[in-house]
Amino acid sequence: MKDNHFTFRFVNASETIALGSALPAVCVVVIGLRFLTRRLQNVKVGMDDWLALCGLFAVIGMGACLIAGASLGSMGYPTPAPPESISPEELPYYLDPATVRNQKIELPFRILTMLAYGAIKVSIVSFYRRIFVVHRGSLVDILTRATSAVIILWASTFILLVIFACGIHFWANWGLAADDLLYCRAGFITDFSLVISDLILDVFIFLMPLPLIWRLHLTTSKKLSVSGIFLLGASAVGASIARLILYVQILGAITAGIDVDHNLFLTVSYYWCLLEAGLSLIAACLPPMSYLFTRTSINSVIHSIRSALSLESLRWSSQSKSSRIHIIMRDEHDMGHLVTPTKDDGYTASWPATQKGSTTDRELSATESLEGHLPTHRADIEFGNAV
């Protein structure tokens, strides 16, 4: 169904049930594959994985709300016309059963939406921390921590705004139209603010790693391949943009005095909320799952980036301090490898030789990655002054 005043189309009950059941099912499979990948790679399950699992539970709850609304004859159906016996003066006090059911589903759905958005966004940022944070106190460490804090505050704020949309008059959320106008005046404004801020956060989060990647001393082909992994979330950003267009057109219609069907608008709004949450969750899981499809572990990308980041930190430290700076990178045998700057802006890496107590040195250029030279199977990197 498409209204002539809008570029988007309304969704019916069958489409609502289809999305509410199919997308959460796909997300269950994706999360299962994510944890399977961790097991196959013998990699510890991290905070990013657990947050993605929390996002899955919220997405399943959102899908259940859509299925319940459509099955009860509320979502995906036009708002029933009031009985002819109702006068215009009595209309604000008329309570339509289908609309009441929609409003009762609305409160838990919106809370689950914010939980899903918040968990998935922080999961993505936590994955960035796993890759880009070489040592505490760095700019990337501060940036990712601050971003996570902003997301948590953002999600918590909108959850409170949803719960207290009508103040302490909670019953007004599914009460008469007159009660809604009296106690719940900020509803659409809150939703519109959420859509705008959600898009801003999505764009910022998915673009965050690109400057970090392109300033590293990696080959152009490796920069492009790594950037492509992190841009897999573009589909979720597209869904966020579509939802913003939806709200802008609805706001324009209301301002122009055009009648908008409440139930159909609510359904299509929830439809795009779930679509965005599901696509974001899938996009957040694709980089960790790359090993299943390419047999190339994301850890190799991580080690390459962390090695390049280590050299960047080393160069900065060697230029800003008069003392000699060193980095010790630990391999899978807990063997330390010393990396020190040379006069020609290159680096010297020290390998343990076969005989105990002896080492060999090899010159590395400033643009050469440590990957392939140092067996950095562990990400432990130590900074300090050589004595």
N, C-alpha and C positions, 0 to 999 in steps of 0.2 A: 504493500500500500504506500502510495506516495502522495503527499499533499502538494498542490500546485504552488504553494508559497515557499517551499523548502527544496533544497537540492538533495537532501537525504530522503530516504524512504522509511516509513514505519515498518515494524516487524510484526508478524502475526504470532499466534500461540505456538504453532508447530515449529517455527524458526527459533522461538525463545527456548522451547524444550530441547531442541536439537543442540543449540549452543551450550545450554546449561548442563547437558549430559556429556557431550563429545569433548569439549575443551578441557574440563577437569580431568576426564579420563586420559587424554593425551598428556596432560601435565603430570599425572601419576606415573605414567610410563617414563617420561623424561626424568623425573626426580629419581625413579628407581635406577635408570641408567647412569645417572650422575653418581649415585652411591656405589653402583657396581664398578664404575670406572675407578673410583678411589680404591676399592678393594683390589682390583686387578693390578693397579699400579703400586699397591702397597703404600699408599699415601694416607697420612692421617686426615680424618674428617675434621674440617675446620669450622670456624664460626660462620663463614659464608654458606657452607653446606646446610648447617642447622637452620639458618635464617631462611634459606630457600625452602626447606621442609615446612617451616611455619607459614610461609607464603602459600604453599600448596594447600594446607588445611583451610586457610582463609578463602582460597579460590574455590575449593570444594563447597564450602558454605555458601558462597555467592551463587554457584550453580544450583545448589539445592533451593535457594530462595526463588530463582527464576522458574525452576520446574514447578515449585509449589504454587507460585502466582499464576502461571499459565494453566496448570491442572485445575485450579479452583475457579477458572473462568474470569480472572481479573486482568492478568497481563496478556498483552497481545490482542485485546478486544477493545473496541471503542467504549467510551464512557456511556452507560445507559442513560437514556433521556429520562428526566423526572416525570412522574405521572401528570397527566393533563389537569388533574384536580389541584395541583400545587400552584398557588398564585405566585407572582414575582416577589411579593413581600415575604412569602413563606419559604422561598427557595434557599436563602442562606441557612435555614434551619432544617433543610432536608438532608437526610443521611442515606446515601446510596450504598448498599451492601458490598458491591464489587469495589467501589472506591475505598471503603473502609478496609477491606482485605489488602488492597494494595498498600495503603498507608501503614498497616501493621507489619507488612513485610519490609517496608522501606527502612525503618529504623535499624533492624539487625543487618540488612544488606549494606547500608552505608557505613556502619561500624566495621563490618567485615572488609569492605572495600578499602578503608583507611589502613586496617591491619595488613592487608595484602600489599598495598602500595608501599607502606613503610618497611615491611620485612624484606620485600624484593629489592627495593632501592638500597637498603643498608647491606644486603647480601652482595650486591654488585660492588659496592664500595669496599666491602671486606675482601672481596676477591682482588680488587686493585691493590689493597694493602699487602696481600700475600705476594704480589709480584713486585711492586715498586718500592715498598718501604725497605730500604737496606739497613738503616739503623734509626733508632729513636731520636727524636728531636730534629730530624731533617724536615725540609719544607714540605715534602710529599707526605710525611707522617702527620704533620700538623694539619695539612689541607684535608687529608682523608678523615682524620678524627673530627675536624670541624664540620665537614660535610655530613658525616654520620650523625653528629649532634643536631645539626639543623634539620635533618630528615626526621629524627625522633621527635623533636619539638614540633615540627610541622604536622606530623601524623597525630600526635597527642592533642594538639590544639584543635584540629578539625574533628577528632573523635568527641571532644568535649562540646564543640559547637553543635554537633549532631545530637548528642544526648540532651543538651540543654537548649535546643533550638526554640522551644516554647517556654523557656525559663524553668520553673518548677512545676508548670502545668503540663506534665507528661501526657495526660490523657488527650490534650489538644492536638497531639500528633495525628490521631485518628478520630478526631471529633468533628463537630459541625464546621461548615465553611465559615460561619460567623466567628467561631472560636479560633480557627486558624488565622483569620485576618486580625483578630484582636491580640493573640499571644505569640504567633509564629511569623512575624513580619520579615525576618531576615533570611528565610529559607532559601529563596532563589539567589539572593546576593551571596550567601555562603557557598552555594554550589558553584556559582560563577567564579568566585575567588579561588575555590579549590581547583577548578579546571585550568585556570591560568597559571597558578603556582605549580601545579602538577606538571604542566608542559615545560615550564622553565627549569624545574628540577631534572626532568627527563633529558632535556637537551644538554644541560650542564654535566650530568653524570655520564652520558654516553660519549661526550666530547672530551671529558677530563683526561683520559690517558693519551690522547693524540699528541699534545705538545710534549709530554714526557717521552714518548717514543721517538719523535722526530728530532729531538735534540741529542739523541744518543749517537754514539759512533758505531752504527750498524750499517750494513749495505742497504741500498735503496730497496732492493727486492725484499729483504727481510723486514724493513720498515713497513712496506706495503702489505705484506702477508700478516704481520702482527696487527696492523691497523684494521685490516679486514676482519680479524677475529673480534675485535672490540666494537666494530660497527654493525654487528649482527643484530643489535637492538634497535636498528632503524625502524623496523616494523612496529615496535611498541610506541616509538615516537610518532609514527604516522597515525596510529589509533588515537593517541592523545590529541593530535592536531584535529582529527575528524570530530572528536568529542567537543573540542572548543568551537569548531564551526557550527556544530549542532546547537550549542548554547547561545552563540551569537545570533543565529537565525531565529531561535525561539524568543530571545530578548527583543529582537527587532519586531517580531510579529506582535508580541505583547504591547510594545510601545506604540505600534501602529493601530492597535485596537482589534487585531485579527484574533478570532477565537481559535484556541489551541486545545485539542482534545487532551485532557489531563492523563488518562490512563495510557493512551498510545505514546505520549511524550515520555511518561515515566518508564514505560517498557523499553523504548529505544535508547533511553539514557542508560538504564541498567545494562542493556545489551552491550553497549560500547564500553561501559565500565569493566564488565567481565572480560570482554575481548582484549582490552588493554592490559589487564592484570595477567591473563593467560599468556599473551604474547611476550610480556616482560619476563615472566617466569621462564618460559622456554628459551628466550634470548640469554637470560642469565646462566642457563645450564649448558648452552652449546659450547663455549670455550673449554670448560672442564671435561666435556664428553668427546672432544676431538680425537682422543686416543682410540676410541672404539671404531672410528671410521677411517682414520689415516694411519693408525699405528704409530703416530708421532705424538709423543707425550707433550702435553702443555708444559710439563716441567722443563723440557728442553728450551722452550721459549722463555720460561721464567728464569732459568739459569743464564741464558744469553742476555736478557735484559738486566738481571741483577749484576752480572759481570760488567756490562757496560756502565751501569750506574755506579759500580764500585770505582771504575776508572775515572768517571766524572767527579766523584767525591774526592778521589785521590788527587786529581789535577787541581781542584779548588783548594784543597788543604795545603798542597805543596806550594801554591802561589801565595797563600794568605798567611803562612807560618814560616818562620825561619828555621824551625827544627825539622828534622827529617821525619816524614810521615810514612807509615807502612800499613799495609793491609794483609791480614792473614786469612786465607780462605781454606776452609776445612773440607777434605774429601771424604769419601765413604769409609776410609780407614782411620778417620780422625787425624790425618796427617796434615800439618800446616804447610802452606805454600806462601812464601813471602813475595809481595809485589811492591817494588819501589820505583820512583820516577827517575828517569835519566836526564842528562843535560839537554838532549835534543827533543825534549817534550815527548819522549817515548817512555817505555816501562821495561823494567827487568823483572822477570819472574824466576823464582828459584824452585827447582824440582828436587825432591829427594832422589838420590841415585840408588843403585842396587846395593852398594856397600854402605853399611851403617856409618852414619856420621858424616858422609860426604854429600855434596850438593852440586848441581849443574845449573848454570845460568843461561838464559836465552833472551835476546832482545826482542821486544814487541813494539811495533809502531803505535802511535797514538790512536790510529783508527782501527786497530786490530782487536777483535774481541778475545777475551780469555777463554771463551767456549772452544773446546777442542784442544786447548793447551793445558789448562788446569782441570783436573777431574772434579769439578765443583758439584758433586752429587748432593752435598748438604749446603744449605744456604747460610751457614754461620759465617759472618764476616766481622772481623775485629779491627778497630781503628786505634791507633796509639802512636806514640813517639818511639822511634827506634833508638836504642841506647848504644 
